[in-house]
Amino acid sequence: MASVEYLLLRSLKELVRDELREFQWRLQKDHEHISKSDMEDTDRFTTVDMLMNFFGAQEAVTITVSILRKMKQNHLAEQLQGNV
């Protein structure tokens, strides 16, 4: 089975630039300990690192799935859940 970091990265790679920005915006808005400056000019790799460092593997997946669902990216959310 692939690592959680790889699975998160694979999900974020499916998002186009504006969708990634929305994902990062929602992450920052929903989790007050992530500041706007933390998300400024952040790429997919750094976003995955932040998710893992702030929340740990299981919670990072839960948060990512939740945000993807809010963004109506249900196929990505289901794919991520099915591979963890």
mmCIF file as gemmi writes it, N, C-alpha and C atoms, coordinates in Angstrom:
data_model
loop_
_atom_site.group_PDB
_atom_site.id
_atom_site.type_symbol
_atom_site.label_atom_id
_atom_site.label_alt_id
_atom_site.label_comp_id
_atom_site.label_asym_id
_atom_site.label_entity_id
_atom_site.label_seq_id
_atom_site.pdbx_PDB_ins_code
_atom_site.Cartn_x
_atom_site.Cartn_y
_atom_site.Cartn_z
_atom_site.occupancy
_atom_site.B_iso_or_equiv
_atom_site.pdbx_formal_charge
_atom_site.auth_seq_id
_atom_site.auth_asym_id
_atom_site.pdbx_PDB_model_num
ATOM 1 N N . MET Axp A 1 ? 0.846 -1.18 0 1 0 ? 1 A 1
ATOM 2 C CA . MET Axp A 1 ? 0 0 0 1 0 ? 1 A 1
ATOM 3 C C . MET Axp A 1 ? 0.893 1.246 0 1 0 ? 1 A 1
ATOM 4 N N . ALA Axp A 2 ? 0.468 2.274 -0.693 1 0 ? 2 A 1
ATOM 5 C CA . ALA Axp A 2 ? 1.222 3.528 -0.768 1 0 ? 2 A 1
ATOM 6 C C . ALA Axp A 2 ? 1.143 4.267 0.563 1 0 ? 2 A 1
ATOM 7 N N . SER Axp A 3 ? 2.145 5.1 0.819 1 0 ? 3 A 1
ATOM 8 C CA . SER Axp A 3 ? 2.146 5.876 2.055 1 0 ? 3 A 1
ATOM 9 C C . SER Axp A 3 ? 1.05 6.93 2.017 1 0 ? 3 A 1
ATOM 10 N N . VAL Axp A 4 ? 0.63 7.359 3.189 1 0 ? 4 A 1
ATOM 11 C CA . VAL Axp A 4 ? -0.406 8.384 3.289 1 0 ? 4 A 1
ATOM 12 C C . VAL Axp A 4 ? 0.063 9.663 2.606 1 0 ? 4 A 1
ATOM 13 N N . GLU Axp A 5 ? 1.319 10.023 2.794 1 0 ? 5 A 1
ATOM 14 C CA . GLU Axp A 5 ? 1.835 11.237 2.145 1 0 ? 5 A 1
ATOM 15 C C . GLU Axp A 5 ? 1.682 11.155 0.629 1 0 ? 5 A 1
ATOM 16 N N . TYR Axp A 6 ? 2.033 10.036 0.056 1 0 ? 6 A 1
ATOM 17 C CA . TYR Axp A 6 ? 1.911 9.855 -1.383 1 0 ? 6 A 1
ATOM 18 C C . TYR Axp A 6 ? 0.449 9.948 -1.815 1 0 ? 6 A 1
ATOM 19 N N . LEU Axp A 7 ? -0.448 9.332 -1.068 1 0 ? 7 A 1
ATOM 20 C CA . LEU Axp A 7 ? -1.869 9.354 -1.417 1 0 ? 7 A 1
ATOM 21 C C . LEU Axp A 7 ? -2.434 10.776 -1.337 1 0 ? 7 A 1
ATOM 22 N N . LEU Axp A 8 ? -2.024 11.528 -0.312 1 0 ? 8 A 1
ATOM 23 C CA . LEU Axp A 8 ? -2.463 12.919 -0.208 1 0 ? 8 A 1
ATOM 24 C C . LEU Axp A 8 ? -1.939 13.731 -1.388 1 0 ? 8 A 1
ATOM 25 N N . LEU Axp A 9 ? -0.674 13.544 -1.702 1 0 ? 9 A 1
ATOM 26 C CA . LEU Axp A 9 ? -0.065 14.265 -2.813 1 0 ? 9 A 1
ATOM 27 C C . LEU Axp A 9 ? -0.762 13.915 -4.125 1 0 ? 9 A 1
ATOM 28 N N . ARG Axp A 10 ? -1.044 12.657 -4.314 1 0 ? 10 A 1
ATOM 29 C CA . ARG Axp A 10 ? -1.727 12.224 -5.536 1 0 ? 10 A 1
ATOM 30 C C . ARG Axp A 10 ? -3.09 12.905 -5.669 1 0 ? 10 A 1
ATOM 31 N N . SER Axp A 11 ? -3.801 13.044 -4.556 1 0 ? 11 A 1
ATOM 32 C CA . SER Axp A 11 ? -5.102 13.725 -4.581 1 0 ? 11 A 1
ATOM 33 C C . SER Axp A 11 ? -4.935 15.198 -4.94 1 0 ? 11 A 1
ATOM 34 N N . LEU Axp A 12 ? -3.966 15.855 -4.325 1 0 ? 12 A 1
ATOM 35 C CA . LEU Axp A 12 ? -3.765 17.279 -4.593 1 0 ? 12 A 1
ATOM 36 C C . LEU Axp A 12 ? -3.253 17.531 -6.008 1 0 ? 12 A 1
ATOM 37 N N . LYS Axp A 13 ? -2.531 16.58 -6.575 1 0 ? 13 A 1
ATOM 38 C CA . LYS Axp A 13 ? -2.051 16.734 -7.947 1 0 ? 13 A 1
ATOM 39 C C . LYS Axp A 13 ? -3.195 16.715 -8.952 1 0 ? 13 A 1
ATOM 40 N N . GLU Axp A 14 ? -4.334 16.176 -8.56 1 0 ? 14 A 1
ATOM 41 C CA . GLU Axp A 14 ? -5.498 16.14 -9.449 1 0 ? 14 A 1
ATOM 42 C C . GLU Axp A 14 ? -6.219 17.479 -9.509 1 0 ? 14 A 1
ATOM 43 N N . LEU Axp A 15 ? -5.879 18.381 -8.617 1 0 ? 15 A 1
ATOM 44 C CA . LEU Axp A 15 ? -6.522 19.696 -8.585 1 0 ? 15 A 1
ATOM 45 C C . LEU Axp A 15 ? -5.763 20.672 -9.473 1 0 ? 15 A 1
ATOM 46 N N . VAL Axp A 16 ? -6.495 21.466 -10.238 1 0 ? 16 A 1
ATOM 47 C CA . VAL Axp A 16 ? -5.86 22.535 -10.998 1 0 ? 16 A 1
ATOM 48 C C . VAL Axp A 16 ? -5.526 23.675 -10.043 1 0 ? 16 A 1
ATOM 49 N N . ARG Axp A 17 ? -4.768 24.646 -10.523 1 0 ? 17 A 1
ATOM 50 C CA . ARG Axp A 17 ? -4.225 25.699 -9.646 1 0 ? 17 A 1
ATOM 51 C C . ARG Axp A 17 ? -5.299 26.379 -8.787 1 0 ? 17 A 1
ATOM 52 N N . ASP Axp A 18 ? -6.398 26.797 -9.397 1 0 ? 18 A 1
ATOM 53 C CA . ASP Axp A 18 ? -7.436 27.485 -8.619 1 0 ? 18 A 1
ATOM 54 C C . ASP Axp A 18 ? -8.089 26.555 -7.601 1 0 ? 18 A 1
ATOM 55 N N . GLU Axp A 19 ? -8.231 25.297 -7.944 1 0 ? 19 A 1
ATOM 56 C CA . GLU Axp A 19 ? -8.788 24.33 -6.99 1 0 ? 19 A 1
ATOM 57 C C . GLU Axp A 19 ? -7.826 24.109 -5.829 1 0 ? 19 A 1
ATOM 58 N N . LEU Axp A 20 ? -6.535 24.048 -6.12 1 0 ? 20 A 1
ATOM 59 C CA . LEU Axp A 20 ? -5.55 23.913 -5.048 1 0 ? 20 A 1
ATOM 60 C C . LEU Axp A 20 ? -5.608 25.124 -4.13 1 0 ? 20 A 1
ATOM 61 N N . ARG Axp A 21 ? -5.727 26.299 -4.704 1 0 ? 21 A 1
ATOM 62 C CA . ARG Axp A 21 ? -5.832 27.519 -3.883 1 0 ? 21 A 1
ATOM 63 C C . ARG Axp A 21 ? -7.076 27.47 -3.01 1 0 ? 21 A 1
ATOM 64 N N . GLU Axp A 22 ? -8.176 26.971 -3.547 1 0 ? 22 A 1
ATOM 65 C CA . GLU Axp A 22 ? -9.391 26.831 -2.746 1 0 ? 22 A 1
ATOM 66 C C . GLU Axp A 22 ? -9.172 25.817 -1.618 1 0 ? 22 A 1
ATOM 67 N N . PHE Axp A 23 ? -8.534 24.702 -1.936 1 0 ? 23 A 1
ATOM 68 C CA . PHE Axp A 23 ? -8.24 23.696 -0.91 1 0 ? 23 A 1
ATOM 69 C C . PHE Axp A 23 ? -7.432 24.328 0.219 1 0 ? 23 A 1
ATOM 70 N N . GLN Axp A 24 ? -6.385 25.054 -0.132 1 0 ? 24 A 1
ATOM 71 C CA . GLN Axp A 24 ? -5.524 25.685 0.864 1 0 ? 24 A 1
ATOM 72 C C . GLN Axp A 24 ? -6.28 26.749 1.659 1 0 ? 24 A 1
ATOM 73 N N . TRP Axp A 25 ? -7.144 27.495 0.988 1 0 ? 25 A 1
ATOM 74 C CA . TRP Axp A 25 ? -7.952 28.513 1.659 1 0 ? 25 A 1
ATOM 75 C C . TRP Axp A 25 ? -8.872 27.861 2.685 1 0 ? 25 A 1
ATOM 76 N N . ARG Axp A 26 ? -9.538 26.799 2.268 1 0 ? 26 A 1
ATOM 77 C CA . ARG Axp A 26 ? -10.434 26.101 3.2 1 0 ? 26 A 1
ATOM 78 C C . ARG Axp A 26 ? -9.654 25.491 4.366 1 0 ? 26 A 1
ATOM 79 N N . LEU Axp A 27 ? -8.489 24.955 4.105 1 0 ? 27 A 1
ATOM 80 C CA . LEU Axp A 27 ? -7.651 24.398 5.16 1 0 ? 27 A 1
ATOM 81 C C . LEU Axp A 27 ? -7.307 25.472 6.176 1 0 ? 27 A 1
ATOM 82 N N . GLN Axp A 28 ? -6.896 26.622 5.697 1 0 ? 28 A 1
ATOM 83 C CA . GLN Axp A 28 ? -6.534 27.729 6.585 1 0 ? 28 A 1
ATOM 84 C C . GLN Axp A 28 ? -7.749 28.251 7.343 1 0 ? 28 A 1
ATOM 85 N N . LYS Axp A 29 ? -8.889 28.367 6.681 1 0 ? 29 A 1
ATOM 86 C CA . LYS Axp A 29 ? -10.106 28.882 7.324 1 0 ? 29 A 1
ATOM 87 C C . LYS Axp A 29 ? -10.647 27.925 8.38 1 0 ? 29 A 1
ATOM 88 N N . ASP Axp A 30 ? -10.574 26.626 8.12 1 0 ? 30 A 1
ATOM 89 C CA . ASP Axp A 30 ? -11.142 25.625 9.027 1 0 ? 30 A 1
ATOM 90 C C . ASP Axp A 30 ? -10.235 25.289 10.212 1 0 ? 30 A 1
ATOM 91 N N . HIS Axp A 31 ? -8.958 25.667 10.126 1 0 ? 31 A 1
ATOM 92 C CA . HIS Axp A 31 ? -7.998 25.287 11.169 1 0 ? 31 A 1
ATOM 93 C C . HIS Axp A 31 ? -7.184 26.508 11.558 1 0 ? 31 A 1
ATOM 94 N N . GLU Axp A 32 ? -7.596 27.124 12.663 1 0 ? 32 A 1
ATOM 95 C CA . GLU Axp A 32 ? -7.064 28.433 13.049 1 0 ? 32 A 1
ATOM 96 C C . GLU Axp A 32 ? -5.563 28.441 13.33 1 0 ? 32 A 1
ATOM 97 N N . HIS Axp A 33 ? -4.956 27.309 13.631 1 0 ? 33 A 1
ATOM 98 C CA . HIS Axp A 33 ? -3.523 27.317 13.896 1 0 ? 33 A 1
ATOM 99 C C . HIS Axp A 33 ? -2.685 27.306 12.619 1 0 ? 33 A 1
ATOM 100 N N . ILE Axp A 34 ? -3.353 27.243 11.461 1 0 ? 34 A 1
ATOM 101 C CA . ILE Axp A 34 ? -2.657 27.42 10.185 1 0 ? 34 A 1
ATOM 102 C C . ILE Axp A 34 ? -2.927 28.847 9.731 1 0 ? 34 A 1
ATOM 103 N N . SER Axp A 35 ? -1.886 29.639 9.655 1 0 ? 35 A 1
ATOM 104 C CA . SER Axp A 35 ? -2.045 31.051 9.322 1 0 ? 35 A 1
ATOM 105 C C . SER Axp A 35 ? -2.058 31.281 7.815 1 0 ? 35 A 1
ATOM 106 N N . LYS Axp A 36 ? -2.474 32.486 7.438 1 0 ? 36 A 1
ATOM 107 C CA . LYS Axp A 36 ? -2.443 32.857 6.024 1 0 ? 36 A 1
ATOM 108 C C . LYS Axp A 36 ? -1.021 32.81 5.495 1 0 ? 36 A 1
ATOM 109 N N . SER Axp A 37 ? -0.074 33.236 6.304 1 0 ? 37 A 1
ATOM 110 C CA . SER Axp A 37 ? 1.322 33.228 5.848 1 0 ? 37 A 1
ATOM 111 C C . SER Axp A 37 ? 1.841 31.799 5.673 1 0 ? 37 A 1
ATOM 112 N N . ASP Axp A 38 ? 1.318 30.844 6.452 1 0 ? 38 A 1
ATOM 113 C CA . ASP Axp A 38 ? 1.698 29.439 6.266 1 0 ? 38 A 1
ATOM 114 C C . ASP Axp A 38 ? 1.305 28.958 4.868 1 0 ? 38 A 1
ATOM 115 N N . MET Axp A 39 ? 0.183 29.448 4.368 1 0 ? 39 A 1
ATOM 116 C CA . MET Axp A 39 ? -0.349 28.98 3.093 1 0 ? 39 A 1
ATOM 117 C C . MET Axp A 39 ? 0.115 29.823 1.908 1 0 ? 39 A 1
ATOM 118 N N . GLU Axp A 40 ? 0.746 30.942 2.168 1 0 ? 40 A 1
ATOM 119 C CA . GLU Axp A 40 ? 1.165 31.838 1.09 1 0 ? 40 A 1
ATOM 120 C C . GLU Axp A 40 ? 2.219 31.168 0.201 1 0 ? 40 A 1
ATOM 121 N N . ASP Axp A 41 ? 1.95 31.15 -1.09 1 0 ? 41 A 1
ATOM 122 C CA . ASP Axp A 41 ? 2.865 30.57 -2.086 1 0 ? 41 A 1
ATOM 123 C C . ASP Axp A 41 ? 3.252 29.132 -1.769 1 0 ? 41 A 1
ATOM 124 N N . THR Axp A 42 ? 2.32 28.374 -1.232 1 0 ? 42 A 1
ATOM 125 C CA . THR Axp A 42 ? 2.576 26.991 -0.839 1 0 ? 42 A 1
ATOM 126 C C . THR Axp A 42 ? 2.216 26.051 -1.985 1 0 ? 42 A 1
ATOM 127 N N . ASP Axp A 43 ? 3.115 25.144 -2.303 1 0 ? 43 A 1
ATOM 128 C CA . ASP Axp A 43 ? 2.847 24.174 -3.358 1 0 ? 43 A 1
ATOM 129 C C . ASP Axp A 43 ? 2.208 22.916 -2.77 1 0 ? 43 A 1
ATOM 130 N N . ARG Axp A 44 ? 1.956 21.95 -3.614 1 0 ? 44 A 1
ATOM 131 C CA . ARG Axp A 44 ? 1.302 20.712 -3.176 1 0 ? 44 A 1
ATOM 132 C C . ARG Axp A 44 ? 2.153 19.942 -2.162 1 0 ? 44 A 1
ATOM 133 N N . PHE Axp A 45 ? 3.455 19.894 -2.406 1 0 ? 45 A 1
ATOM 134 C CA . PHE Axp A 45 ? 4.34 19.144 -1.517 1 0 ? 45 A 1
ATOM 135 C C . PHE Axp A 45 ? 4.35 19.74 -0.111 1 0 ? 45 A 1
ATOM 136 N N . THR Axp A 46 ? 4.449 21.051 -0.038 1 0 ? 46 A 1
ATOM 137 C CA . THR Axp A 46 ? 4.467 21.73 1.263 1 0 ? 46 A 1
ATOM 138 C C . THR Axp A 46 ? 3.119 21.6 1.964 1 0 ? 46 A 1
ATOM 139 N N . THR Axp A 47 ? 2.047 21.627 1.185 1 0 ? 47 A 1
ATOM 140 C CA . THR Axp A 47 ? 0.717 21.451 1.772 1 0 ? 47 A 1
ATOM 141 C C . THR Axp A 47 ? 0.596 20.074 2.414 1 0 ? 47 A 1
ATOM 142 N N . VAL Axp A 48 ? 1.075 19.045 1.734 1 0 ? 48 A 1
ATOM 143 C CA . VAL Axp A 48 ? 1.057 17.69 2.305 1 0 ? 48 A 1
ATOM 144 C C . VAL Axp A 48 ? 1.924 17.644 3.561 1 0 ? 48 A 1
ATOM 145 N N . ASP Axp A 49 ? 3.103 18.229 3.511 1 0 ? 49 A 1
ATOM 146 C CA . ASP Axp A 49 ? 3.976 18.253 4.696 1 0 ? 49 A 1
ATOM 147 C C . ASP Axp A 49 ? 3.284 18.937 5.867 1 0 ? 49 A 1
ATOM 148 N N . MET Axp A 50 ? 2.604 20.042 5.601 1 0 ? 50 A 1
ATOM 149 C CA . MET Axp A 50 ? 1.874 20.75 6.67 1 0 ? 50 A 1
ATOM 150 C C . MET Axp A 50 ? 0.773 19.876 7.255 1 0 ? 50 A 1
ATOM 151 N N . LEU Axp A 51 ? 0.009 19.254 6.385 1 0 ? 51 A 1
ATOM 152 C CA . LEU Axp A 51 ? -1.062 18.372 6.855 1 0 ? 51 A 1
ATOM 153 C C . LEU Axp A 51 ? -0.502 17.284 7.77 1 0 ? 51 A 1
ATOM 154 N N . MET Axp A 52 ? 0.568 16.655 7.345 1 0 ? 52 A 1
ATOM 155 C CA . MET Axp A 52 ? 1.16 15.569 8.133 1 0 ? 52 A 1
ATOM 156 C C . MET Axp A 52 ? 1.75 16.083 9.442 1 0 ? 52 A 1
ATOM 157 N N . ASN Axp A 53 ? 2.433 17.218 9.4 1 0 ? 53 A 1
ATOM 158 C CA . ASN Axp A 53 ? 3.082 17.751 10.605 1 0 ? 53 A 1
ATOM 159 C C . ASN Axp A 53 ? 2.079 18.279 11.62 1 0 ? 53 A 1
ATOM 160 N N . PHE Axp A 54 ? 1.05 18.968 11.149 1 0 ? 54 A 1
ATOM 161 C CA . PHE Axp A 54 ? 0.062 19.541 12.057 1 0 ? 54 A 1
ATOM 162 C C . PHE Axp A 54 ? -0.911 18.5 12.603 1 0 ? 54 A 1
ATOM 163 N N . PHE Axp A 55 ? -1.286 17.516 11.775 1 0 ? 55 A 1
ATOM 164 C CA . PHE Axp A 55 ? -2.4 16.65 12.138 1 0 ? 55 A 1
ATOM 165 C C . PHE Axp A 55 ? -2.077 15.164 12.247 1 0 ? 55 A 1
ATOM 166 N N . GLY Axp A 56 ? -0.98 14.706 11.683 1 0 ? 56 A 1
ATOM 167 C CA . GLY Axp A 56 ? -0.704 13.277 11.654 1 0 ? 56 A 1
ATOM 168 C C . GLY Axp A 56 ? -1.457 12.621 10.51 1 0 ? 56 A 1
ATOM 169 N N . ALA Axp A 57 ? -1.095 11.402 10.198 1 0 ? 57 A 1
ATOM 170 C CA . ALA Axp A 57 ? -1.59 10.722 9.003 1 0 ? 57 A 1
ATOM 171 C C . ALA Axp A 57 ? -3.11 10.563 8.974 1 0 ? 57 A 1
ATOM 172 N N . GLN Axp A 58 ? -3.677 9.999 10.01 1 0 ? 58 A 1
ATOM 173 C CA . GLN Axp A 58 ? -5.11 9.7 9.991 1 0 ? 58 A 1
ATOM 174 C C . GLN Axp A 58 ? -5.948 10.969 9.924 1 0 ? 58 A 1
ATOM 175 N N . GLU Axp A 59 ? -5.621 11.96 10.74 1 0 ? 59 A 1
ATOM 176 C CA . GLU Axp A 59 ? -6.375 13.209 10.743 1 0 ? 59 A 1
ATOM 177 C C . GLU Axp A 59 ? -6.164 13.982 9.441 1 0 ? 59 A 1
ATOM 178 N N . ALA Axp A 60 ? -4.967 13.91 8.856 1 0 ? 60 A 1
ATOM 179 C CA . ALA Axp A 60 ? -4.702 14.579 7.582 1 0 ? 60 A 1
ATOM 180 C C . ALA Axp A 60 ? -5.612 14.027 6.489 1 0 ? 60 A 1
ATOM 181 N N . VAL Axp A 61 ? -5.797 12.719 6.481 1 0 ? 61 A 1
ATOM 182 C CA . VAL Axp A 61 ? -6.698 12.108 5.503 1 0 ? 61 A 1
ATOM 183 C C . VAL Axp A 61 ? -8.129 12.56 5.751 1 0 ? 61 A 1
ATOM 184 N N . THR Axp A 62 ? -8.564 12.542 6.997 1 0 ? 62 A 1
ATOM 185 C CA . THR Axp A 62 ? -9.927 12.958 7.339 1 0 ? 62 A 1
ATOM 186 C C . THR Axp A 62 ? -10.186 14.396 6.901 1 0 ? 62 A 1
ATOM 187 N N . ILE Axp A 63 ? -9.246 15.276 7.189 1 0 ? 63 A 1
ATOM 188 C CA . ILE Axp A 63 ? -9.378 16.688 6.83 1 0 ? 63 A 1
ATOM 189 C C . ILE Axp A 63 ? -9.388 16.849 5.311 1 0 ? 63 A 1
ATOM 190 N N . THR Axp A 64 ? -8.495 16.167 4.627 1 0 ? 64 A 1
ATOM 191 C CA . THR Axp A 64 ? -8.425 16.271 3.173 1 0 ? 64 A 1
ATOM 192 C C . THR Axp A 64 ? -9.717 15.78 2.533 1 0 ? 64 A 1
ATOM 193 N N . VAL Axp A 65 ? -10.231 14.661 2.988 1 0 ? 65 A 1
ATOM 194 C CA . VAL Axp A 65 ? -11.486 14.13 2.454 1 0 ? 65 A 1
ATOM 195 C C . VAL Axp A 65 ? -12.612 15.132 2.689 1 0 ? 65 A 1
ATOM 196 N N . SER Axp A 66 ? -12.674 15.696 3.873 1 0 ? 66 A 1
ATOM 197 C CA . SER Axp A 66 ? -13.716 16.667 4.202 1 0 ? 66 A 1
ATOM 198 C C . SER Axp A 66 ? -13.65 17.889 3.287 1 0 ? 66 A 1
ATOM 199 N N . ILE Axp A 67 ? -12.454 18.426 3.092 1 0 ? 67 A 1
ATOM 200 C CA . ILE Axp A 67 ? -12.308 19.599 2.232 1 0 ? 67 A 1
ATOM 201 C C . ILE Axp A 67 ? -12.64 19.251 0.784 1 0 ? 67 A 1
ATOM 202 N N . LEU Axp A 68 ? -12.17 18.112 0.319 1 0 ? 68 A 1
ATOM 203 C CA . LEU Axp A 68 ? -12.487 17.706 -1.054 1 0 ? 68 A 1
ATOM 204 C C . LEU Axp A 68 ? -13.992 17.581 -1.248 1 0 ? 68 A 1
ATOM 205 N N . ARG Axp A 69 ? -14.694 17.052 -0.266 1 0 ? 69 A 1
ATOM 206 C CA . ARG Axp A 69 ? -16.161 16.94 -0.369 1 0 ? 69 A 1
ATOM 207 C C . ARG Axp A 69 ? -16.813 18.324 -0.406 1 0 ? 69 A 1
ATOM 208 N N . LYS Axp A 70 ? -16.329 19.252 0.406 1 0 ? 70 A 1
ATOM 209 C CA . LYS Axp A 70 ? -16.864 20.62 0.391 1 0 ? 70 A 1
ATOM 210 C C . LYS Axp A 70 ? -16.653 21.267 -0.969 1 0 ? 70 A 1
ATOM 211 N N . MET Axp A 71 ? -15.592 20.876 -1.64 1 0 ? 71 A 1
ATOM 212 C CA . MET Axp A 71 ? -15.272 21.421 -2.959 1 0 ? 71 A 1
ATOM 213 C C . MET Axp A 71 ? -15.993 20.664 -4.077 1 0 ? 71 A 1
ATOM 214 N N . LYS Axp A 72 ? -16.822 19.702 -3.724 1 0 ? 72 A 1
ATOM 215 C CA . LYS Axp A 72 ? -17.537 18.862 -4.69 1 0 ? 72 A 1
ATOM 216 C C . LYS Axp A 72 ? -16.584 17.993 -5.514 1 0 ? 72 A 1
ATOM 217 N N . GLN Axp A 73 ? -15.453 17.647 -4.92 1 0 ? 73 A 1
ATOM 218 C CA . GLN Axp A 73 ? -14.481 16.738 -5.536 1 0 ? 73 A 1
ATOM 219 C C . GLN Axp A 73 ? -14.675 15.347 -4.925 1 0 ? 73 A 1
ATOM 220 N N . ASN Axp A 74 ? -15.912 14.864 -5.001 1 0 ? 74 A 1
ATOM 221 C CA . ASN Axp A 74 ? -16.273 13.614 -4.336 1 0 ? 74 A 1
ATOM 222 C C . ASN Axp A 74 ? -15.505 12.413 -4.867 1 0 ? 74 A 1
ATOM 223 N N . HIS Axp A 75 ? -15.214 12.39 -6.16 1 0 ? 75 A 1
ATOM 224 C CA . HIS Axp A 75 ? -14.469 11.264 -6.719 1 0 ? 75 A 1
ATOM 225 C C . HIS Axp A 75 ? -13.059 11.192 -6.121 1 0 ? 75 A 1
ATOM 226 N N . LEU Axp A 76 ? -12.426 12.353 -5.902 1 0 ? 76 A 1
ATOM 227 C CA . LEU Axp A 76 ? -11.098 12.353 -5.273 1 0 ? 76 A 1
ATOM 228 C C . LEU Axp A 76 ? -11.188 11.932 -3.808 1 0 ? 76 A 1
ATOM 229 N N . ALA Axp A 77 ? -12.227 12.4 -3.12 1 0 ? 77 A 1
ATOM 230 C CA . ALA Axp A 77 ? -12.411 12.035 -1.715 1 0 ? 77 A 1
ATOM 231 C C . ALA Axp A 77 ? -12.605 10.525 -1.577 1 0 ? 77 A 1
ATOM 232 N N . GLU Axp A 78 ? -13.429 9.959 -2.431 1 0 ? 78 A 1
ATOM 233 C CA . GLU Axp A 78 ? -13.683 8.516 -2.37 1 0 ? 78 A 1
ATOM 234 C C . GLU Axp A 78 ? -12.429 7.725 -2.735 1 0 ? 78 A 1
ATOM 235 N N . GLN Axp A 79 ? -11.705 8.199 -3.734 1 0 ? 79 A 1
ATOM 236 C CA . GLN Axp A 79 ? -10.471 7.523 -4.137 1 0 ? 79 A 1
ATOM 237 C C . GLN Axp A 79 ? -9.459 7.521 -2.991 1 0 ? 79 A 1
ATOM 238 N N . LEU Axp A 80 ? -9.307 8.649 -2.335 1 0 ? 80 A 1
ATOM 239 C CA . LEU Axp A 80 ? -8.382 8.748 -1.204 1 0 ? 80 A 1
ATOM 240 C C . LEU Axp A 80 ? -8.806 7.815 -0.082 1 0 ? 80 A 1
ATOM 241 N N . GLN Axp A 81 ? -10.068 7.862 0.295 1 0 ? 81 A 1
ATOM 242 C CA . GLN Axp A 81 ? -10.565 6.994 1.369 1 0 ? 81 A 1
ATOM 243 C C . GLN Axp A 81 ? -10.394 5.523 1.02 1 0 ? 81 A 1
ATOM 244 N N . GLY Axp A 82 ? -10.627 5.18 -0.203 1 0 ? 82 A 1
ATOM 245 C CA . GLY Axp A 82 ? -10.538 3.776 -0.622 1 0 ? 82 A 1
ATOM 246 C C . GLY Axp A 82 ? -9.118 3.235 -0.653 1 0 ? 82 A 1
ATOM 247 N N . ASN Axp A 83 ? -8.146 4.105 -0.713 1 0 ? 83 A 1
ATOM 248 C CA . ASN Axp A 83 ? -6.755 3.662 -0.801 1 0 ? 83 A 1
ATOM 249 C C . ASN Axp A 83 ? -6.001 3.723 0.516 1 0 ? 83 A 1
ATOM 250 N N . VAL Axp A 84 ? -6.611 4.283 1.531 1 0 ? 84 A 1
ATOM 251 C CA . VAL Axp A 84 ? -5.931 4.391 2.838 1 0 ? 84 A 1
ATOM 252 C C . VAL Axp A 84 ? -6.179 3.151 3.648 1 0 ? 84 A 1
